[in-house]
Amino acid sequence: MIVSNIQSPSQVTPEEVVVMCSIKEQYWPHSMESQLKWWERYTGKDDVLITLVNDGSILAFLRLRKGSILSNGECLVALCATEVCVSKEYRGQGRGKQLLGAATTYINRVGVNLGYLLCWSSQVEFYRACDWSQLIAIQIESTNTHKSRTLTADERCMVYDPHSRLNGQITLVGDQF
């Protein structure tokens, strides 16, 4: 039986980090050493890791980070989904939808009711099928580097907004990967 787990980084074992980095490496091919250094450098104590597990083995994971969305002059608290990864051997089996479903359940349960992520244009239909909508993000402001940037030509901004609080163009505030 495949179940979802929700953990803080302090609850994740070093062995689980290696497994998640190996799944991530299937999509972002860097050395395992580089993946582990990145993990150590950029994992925040307030991050939330959602994993899909079958018989103790991690099949998929994503990370939720605190962020904000500026919309119509209002700053709204949101959670940013990053590193949405399903092991390639489990792709096409509904695991990505299951993972996003666990994330939206968590977003609602903690009362944030607003999520966002960045993806490539080729991934938009998948996220739409998971009840996320595309919005125009005009700018991304990093809280770590204090720099702003616009989305690249192939990047898209998807939002989970069950109360329809967003419309038009938005600015994302927080660190996305």
Steps between C-alpha positions, in 0.01 A plus 500: 500500500639840401464767768602863526721621783541859612826581677718790600863482385606411856288183482661374179787254533824541303410183309165653397678815382722285277192326353325833434814643342529192277138551385571869441814410306282318244372843392787732590812297415769623734735283700367350821760703688364819341139399578584434866689829536208685343261324739707598803542859385141575399285293735326725749385391844144609413487302174248219479585182311220287363594152387315207348619180660438134416631234741749748644633612160461860384343516152445874470540824692448871496599786725276780626662829596349810655445781254264781410306618201446869428166549328311827454712672765439227759769266636357149545672218688555197278697178482734444206522144367847416372687191388188311396662167413365151432751221449500420128405137566170623653410764241172457317336328798325803652771557762554864401130572546507314833799708611336830399180386669691449825653847458166673445350313796789625714466857366132497597554325834745761625260777394721660235265408214741636241788331320719571202771338296708564193510248219582470132235567238495128415383422856203740516236243400615261773464767768163608362385139537603529868274807552775760470445801269740703293546868587734763366782560744665825399787474744667272754666657803750279683508530877849343519681702235276811512498498119208509261457329167235435240399154384688356205315453172421134581418538873142505619345586835233263631289578807275304729233750601183325620341829619573689174686783672739560211436656164710676244873536538684405817845530652649198678703567813719223638762261376402267219721234354 
